[in-house]
Amino acid sequence: MNDYPSPFSIATLRHISRNLTRRECDCGLTPCCGRYYSQGVILPDRRIVFVPYGSRNIAVLDTDTNEMIYIPLKVDSSKCLGTYSGGVLLCDGRVVFVPYNSMDIGVFTPSNNTFETIPFNKNYSYSGGVLLPDRKVLFIPYNSRYIGVFNPDTNEFNTITGAYSGGAYSGGVFSPSDGRVIFVPNRSKSIGIFNFITNTFNTIEYEPDPNSSPGGEYSGGMLLPDGRIFFIPHHAKTIGIFNPSTNEFTRGQIEYEIDGGDRGIIVDRRFIFEPLPLI
């Protein structure tokens, strides 16, 4: 087993000012949703697709020109939706939008900026998705008793019993060392482990941070170069590190001036995550 230092024992979390050059966002916000988008998905051509949560539009940013375009969604603007939560880039370049409070699965094609929906007709709530080696997309259960599996080649959707309702998980990470998918705990008292080969689900209990504010502990995760998984603090006061090789979970204390984060990316060994509220 590799001997790693304790998580962030020699690292600091730096707050970067949000007084940035801003581009006006004509997003169209559905009432009481609180934020426009739930995640940005980076495309191979360097554009970024913003997954609509409270917005009535898909946004696509060209990072070379800073040009933003909007693709309207057909939604009932009078309702508090929270339409999609998270997106997954497919092998063919399309982006799947994970249904949070939506009756359909969204599929965006960046090559021609077109959007289609696949009828969902399930009263399930998911937050985040993971692309599996067999090209299927795993939906992470947030307020659902079922794990979701979407096949974008056939548009089939199936469920696997294993999770429980109540804001359990938010985001997941595929562990290439053993082929399992790690579910990031939000309001759950356990880390979820899904084996997509056997379609089995189990949990590893852990003690939630007693100092976390209400609203969920972690949201989203990132695979580290050494195979461990970094849990992004949502309202937690600690950073979480999970080692799939040993099933060990450790925390690192942090001090920061923002309300929390929601997913992110790794850049030159640094972790950059979206601040909340994301408005």
Stockholm file with secondary structure:
# STOCKHOLM 1.0

chainA/1-279         MNDYPSPFSIATLRHISRNLTRRECDCGLTPCCGRYYSQGVILPDRRIVFVPYGSRNIAVLDTDTNEMIYIPLKVDSSKCLGTYSGGVLLCDGRVVFVPYNSMDIGVFTPSNNTFETIPFNKNYSYSGGVLLPDRKVLFIPYNSRYIGVFNPDTNEFNTITGAYSGGAYSGGVFSPSDGRVIFVPNRSKSIGIFNFITNTFNTIEYEPDPNSSPGGEYSGGMLLPDGRIFFIPHHAKTIGIFNPSTNEFTRGQIEYEIDGGDRGIIVDRRFIFEPLPLI
#=GR chainA/1-279 SS CCCCCSTTTTCCCCCCCCCCCCCCCCCCBCTTCCCSEEEEEECTTSEEEEEESSBSEEEEEETTTTEEEEEECCCCTTSCCCCEEEEEECTTSCEEEEESSCSEEEEEETTTTEEEEEECCCCCEEEEEEECTTSCEEEEEEECSEEEEEETTTTEEEEEECCCSSSCEEEEEEETTTTEEEEEESSCSEEEEEETTTTEEEEEECCCCTTCCSSCSEEEEEECTTSCEEEEESSCSEEEEEETTTTEEEEEECCCSSSCEEEEEEETTEEEEEESSCC
#=GC SS_cons         CCCCCSTTTTCCCCCCCCCCCCCCCCCCBCTTCCCSEEEEEECTTSEEEEEESSBSEEEEEETTTTEEEEEECCCCTTSCCCCEEEEEECTTSCEEEEESSCSEEEEEETTTTEEEEEECCCCCEEEEEEECTTSCEEEEEEECSEEEEEETTTTEEEEEECCCSSSCEEEEEEETTTTEEEEEESSCSEEEEEETTTTEEEEEECCCCTTCCSSCSEEEEEECTTSCEEEEESSCSEEEEEETTTTEEEEEECCCSSSCEEEEEEETTEEEEEESSCC
//
